[in-house]
Structures are given as C-alpha cells and as structure tokens.
Amino acid sequence: MKKFGGALTLALVLGTVVVADDWPQWMGPKRDAIWRETGILEKFPQGGPKVLWRTKLSYGYAGPAVADGLVYVPDYVTEVDLMKRGPFNRKPEISGKERLHCLDAKTGKEVWKDEYDCTYTISYAFGPRCTPTVQDGKVYMLGAEGNLRCLDAKKGTLLWQKDFKKDYGAETAIWGYASHPLVDGRKLICVVGGKDALAVAFDKDTGKEIWKSIKAEATGYSPPTLIETGGKRQLLIWSGEAIHSLDPETGTPYWSQPLKTADAMSIMAPRQQGEYLFAGGRDAKSALFQLDANKPGAKPIWTGNREIGLGPINMTPFVENSVIYGVDGRGEFRGVDLATGKKLWGTSRPVTGKENSFASSATTFIVKNGDRFILFSDTGELILAKLDRSGYTEIDRCKILEPTSLSFGTRNVVWSHPAFANQCVFARNDKEIVCVSLAK
C-alpha cells in the first residue's frame, strides 16, 4: 500500500483518509477482487470519466499490473492477421514475439520493454494470457507457450528464465498457459503441466526449483490459489480433472476432489467462504465442497447443471454473504445461493447491456469497491452496480474500450481483466491500453 503525502495531508484536513493501493498481480493485492481505495466516484460524469492516457499495444489477453508508479502489460506481435486466421486453428504455427511493456503510470510512456521470439501453436492465438506478478523489485511474466521470465521491475533486466516445454517436457494446452503465477514467501508457484509436475514452486530470486508435485492428464487453466482452513495453509491447484490441495511449503498432497469440465476448461480460481469452497467451468460443470474444520479435507455438497450452480468460462465469480455472483457459460449473470446452488436471479444486462439478450461465453469481470461493485464487460463497458441476494441494480455505465478479439462465433470481445490503482482503471484490448480516472 502506498500513501501519498500531499493527498494524505489534504485528506486529514478534510477529515477523510484517502487510501491508495497498487494492483501488483491478477485480481489485486490479495487476489480477492477487492479494490480498497477510497475517494472513488459514485456515478460517471456527463460524457464519461476522464481518459488520462492511451498507449498503443498489440495482441493480448493478459491484464495489466500496477506497482510503484509503473504499469506492466504483455502483448504479442506478429505479421499474421490473427482476425483473419480465426480463433480455433492451431495450424499453421505463428511466428512472432512476446513482449512485456513497462509504462509510466501517470503518462503511459514506455520506461522499458522486454521481448523474445515465440512461436505460437495454440488456438485463440491472441497473445499472452497471464497478468504479470510484481513483488520485491521483480516482475514475473508467464507467456502463452510456457516461457517464464523474471525481470528487474525498474530496469527490465532479465534475471532468470524457464521454458516449461524444454525444462519439464510439458505440452502446451490447446488454449495456452493461462494460470497466473503466485508469489508465496520466497516461492513463485506456477502451473507447469510436465510429468509429475502439474505444479512447481521456484525460488523467486534465483529460479531454482524448490518442489514439484502432482501428475495430471489435463493441465487446465486455473491459477494457484491459497486458502487457510483445517488448521493449515493450503495451496489449491485445479487441473482439468480435479481440485488438489497441497502443502504450499513442500508440495505434499493433502486431498483431491474430482471436478472435470468440458475440454479441461478449469479456468476460474476456486473461491472460499468459511467452510465452503466453490468452483465451476465450461458446460455447467460446478460443485460446492465442504472443507474439514479440523484437518485438511473436503467433501462434495452439491454438483451443478444448467439450472443449479454456475459454470463460468473466462471469469472468476465473487462470493459474498453466501451468494455466488458470476456469468454462466451461456452468458447469464447470476446470483446463486452458495449452500444449495439454487439460482436466485439472472440477467443479461451486465453482459450485453440488454435484458434477455444472452451471448455464449460472455464475460464480465467483477471487482468490489466499498459497498458496490465495478464490473467490466467484454463489450468494453465499465459498470457501477449493486449486487445482493435480491438482484442486480445498475447505477451507471460507460464505454472505455472497443472490443477487438473474437469470441466463439463472430462477436468481438475484450477478455482481459483490468487493474484498479491510483484512483484509476487500467484496461487493455488488442490495440491499446487506456488509463481512466475514477476519482470522485
């Protein structure tokens, strides 16, 4: 957390402390999708919020990270027109470069850039998927083909690197590497997918392997997730077949529970509330587990279907007050009772802007700020809303980006989780990154 002297002094004079947070990794400082900054606008001004800067980018699904006055955002450059190539093809292979841009957070001007040759063999070849992780003066980037790079966060100097295919014999999944790396103490934990190495912990300073664990047929796309229950810190790794709980210090397995989705599309991070753990994925495959309060363990409570639970595609639902909020695979934004999986309400407005206008695989990213939510729809719209057990109440919306990537079909989308920091939102598509002020 950073506090700025002038703003803090003024806030104290006015009687209100303005808290400013960085957004140094996917889903924010605590990976909980909560933006804790204050002084954020309650509605958008006439004509929309002020755009502070725009900077050109190329292809990429990876959202930005913001830390210490710098913005880190990856992209992919190639001479191939990926829109004409189409999203589903894996052949022919694509030649290009993956890049990591470091920008000044106030101006959007480039501070440094790291790039390397990278041949894509994946479907939906629209660039890197993983948000960079920034910690202790280093930035970690995981590319779509399994290139892991650790760089000096200020200078961009390469400190160490790994190639998951060469180093672990891993095979790139059809939609590439999408599991955002997690820093835990001295460890950088990644989903690798090699033989007996679904998950690997590296020394975050040297890249040396600390442990590797789990043999799995399908890697999946879900990020490493930490929870604390049963008297233990537990690391959750959701492959395309099952959720595995490990000791984060050693990689020793605690328990596993089967949860197989269509096409191994385990994408969301499992969400814990108290004794419950929820996860769901493509084709309405979802489940709630009850966590053992006395030791590491879990048992199934309910399994989902088209009417029960929630099977998101590209987003991680938000769980609060025993309600799951998220977008089901057919494009319905739902409120679901956590304990039973029963749908409380559903609407398409946060997704398409209209009622009863659903879009397959539609995505809306959810972030909590104060007593309301900030949603970012794949239409490029930013939405202020209230969510509770009784329903969805929209406060305001505005468009901040054009959708540029292809969804399933011909609909253009923005499938990139934004960052919220410095009383601003930082969002990107395949052409640019934009910084928009959300200050009151």
HELIX and SHEET records of a PDB file:
HELIX    1   1 GLY A    5  LEU A   14  1                                  10    
HELIX    2   2 LEU A   82  ARG A   85  1                                   4    
HELIX    3   3 PHE A  164  TYR A  168  1                                   5    
HELIX    4   4 ALA A  262  ALA A  264  5                                   3    
HELIX    5   5 ARG A  349  THR A  352  1                                   4    
SHEET    1   A 4 VAL A  51  LYS A  56  0                                        
SHEET    2   A 4 GLU A 432  SER A 437 -1                                        
SHEET    3   A 4 CYS A 424  ARG A 428 -1                                        
SHEET    4   A 4 ALA A 419  ALA A 421 -1                                        
SHEET    1   B 4 ALA A  65  ALA A  67  0                                        
SHEET    2   B 4 LEU A  70  THR A  78 -1                                        
SHEET    3   B 4 GLY A  96  ASP A 104 -1                                        
SHEET    4   B 4 GLU A 110  ASP A 117 -1                                        
SHEET    1   C 4 THR A 133  GLN A 135  0                                        
SHEET    2   C 4 LYS A 138  LEU A 142 -1                                        
SHEET    3   C 4 ASN A 147  ASP A 152 -1                                        
SHEET    4   C 4 LEU A 158  ASP A 163 -1                                        
SHEET    1   D 4 LEU A 182  ASP A 184  0                                        
SHEET    2   D 4 LYS A 187  GLY A 194 -1                                        
SHEET    3   D 4 ALA A 197  ASP A 203 -1                                        
SHEET    4   D 4 GLU A 209  SER A 213 -1                                        
SHEET    1   E 4 THR A 225  THR A 229  0                                        
SHEET    2   E 4 LYS A 232  TRP A 238 -1                                        
SHEET    3   E 4 ALA A 242  LEU A 246 -1                                        
SHEET    4   E 4 PRO A 253  PRO A 258 -1                                        
SHEET    1   F 4 ARG A 271  GLN A 273  0                                        
SHEET    2   F 4 TYR A 276  GLY A 281 -1                                        
SHEET    3   F 4 LYS A 285  LEU A 291 -1                                        
SHEET    4   F 4 ALA A 298  THR A 303 -1                                        
SHEET    1   G 4 PHE A 318  GLU A 320  0                                        
SHEET    2   G 4 VAL A 323  VAL A 327 -1                                        
SHEET    3   G 4 PHE A 333  ASP A 337 -1                                        
SHEET    4   G 4 LYS A 343  THR A 347 -1                                        
SHEET    1   H 4 THR A 364  ASN A 369  0                                        
SHEET    2   H 4 ARG A 372  SER A 377 -1                                        
SHEET    3   H 4 GLU A 381  ASP A 388 -1                                        
SHEET    4   H 4 GLY A 391  LYS A 399 -1                                        
SHEET    1   I 2 SER A 405  LEU A 406  0                                        
SHEET    2   I 2 ASN A 412  VAL A 413 -1                                        
END                                                                             
